[in-house]
Structures are given as C-alpha cells and as structure tokens.
Amino acid sequence: MRVRRTLAALCAVVPLAWAAAGCSDSSAGQVVGTRGTTFRQAVSNPVHDKCHSFAPSGVDQVTNNTGVDIVLHKGPNCTDPPGRPSFYLAATYSTTAVAQLGLYRSFSTVGWPPPVPAA
C-alpha cells in the first residue's frame, strides 16, 4: 500500500511541532509574594517586558512558580535604590529578602514570551 505524501509529511512534522512547543519558554503560572504570615499576593501569568508591582510596602519572600526566570527589584517600577541590588530568581525557585537590604517591591520576567497563549 502506498502512503500519500501529505500523510507522510504530517507524520513527520506534527511530532516536531509538539516537541518544540514543549521546550518553549512559558510565563504561565504564578509568582507569589508574602510578607510574614499576614500578607500574600499572587501574580498570575506575568507578561514579558512589563514591570509587575508587589504591594506598596513590599514582600519579604517570593516563590516563582512559572516557566521563566524573573528579576526582583527593591524599588517600585523595577528600579533599585543605591546600595540595594536586584535579585535574579530562576523558574521554580524561592527566595527570602535580606532584612538589611529591604523588601522586594517589583519584578520583571527574563526571556521570551510563549509562542502561543498559555491554556
């Protein structure tokens, strides 16, 4: 039995497309910031190239439950006051702020957005 070229091409291309989609960066998920046991803020599906703010008073612990890395900033609007450096947080990791350096007030994503909307 002869296999049609179209069917053969689909059988070769579809698995490659699925593999590429599985390896792409995805900002789908949540970045969760907490301050003590009284405050919790979650940012769902953070947007690439946008600054995301935590509560005005900041958070002291951040968990990155997304597929992309983020940069945490001590100042609002993804800025860092003198002597208070930003912090790079890889995907699926958590961190706690050093008290002397202040709380985290904003973050931005690192990398590229997903090629298709996250479901």
N, C-alpha and C positions, 0 to 999 in steps of 0.2 A: 504494500500500500504506500502510495506516495504522499508525503506530508507537504502541505501548502507552505509557501514561503512566508506568508503572513503569520501563520500559526507558529512556525519555527522562530520567526523574529520576536513574536510576543513571548514565547517561552524563554528566550534569551534575555530580553530587555526587562521584563517585569521583576524577576528576582534582583537584578541590579538596581532598579529604582527603589525597591523595598529596602535593600541594604544601605543605599545612600541616605534614605530618609531616617533610618535607624541610627546613623552615625552623625547626623547633623546636630548643631548646637540648638538647644531649646531653652528658652527662658520660662517655659511653663513650670508652674509650681509656686511656692511661696517663700518669701523672705520674712522671717518672724523676728521682731524685736521685742524685748521685755525689759522692764525696769523693776527689779525686786520681784515681789510676788503680787504686786497690786496693779501692774500695767502690762498689757500685751497688745501689740499692733502687728497685723499681717498685711503684707503687700502681695497680692496675687498676680502672677504672670507679669513681672516687671518689664517695661518697654525698653528696648535698646536705645541708646543715645538720649535718655531722659533722666533727669535727676529726680529721685524719689525721696521724700522727706519723712522722717520719723516725727513723733510728737514734738512740739516746740521745746520741751525740756529734755528730750533725748532718751536713748535707751542704753542699758549697760551690757546687754547680751544679745547677740544676733545669730540666728540659725539660717543658713542658706539651703533651702530645700528645692533648688532649681537645677537646671542642667547647665547653667553658665556661671562663671566667676563674677564676683562683684567687688567694688572698692568702697569701703566705708569711710565716711568723712566726719570730722569733729565739728565742722561748721555747717550752717544751713546752705542750701543751694549748691551742694557738692564742692564746698570750699574748705580750706583748712587754715585755722588761725596759726600764727607763727608759733613754732615750738610744739605744735600738736599735729603730728603726721597722720596721713591717711593709712588705712589698713586693707591689704588685699586678702579677700576671703574666697577660697576655692569652692566650687559647687559641692554640695552635700556636707559642708563643714560648719562648725560653730565657733564663736569666739566670745570672750568676755573683755570688756573695756578695762584698761588700766586706770584706776581711780585718779591718779595724779595727772593724767592726760585728758581727762574729761570724757563725756558721754558721746555716743555716735548720734549724729543728728540727720544724716542723709546718706544715700548711696547711689551708685550708678553701676550698670552692667558692663562687663568686658566681653568682647567677642561679637559675633554676628547674630542677628535675629533668626528664628527658624524660617526655612523656605516656604512653609505652609503654616496657616494658623493652627495653633495647638488645640486639640479637641478636649 
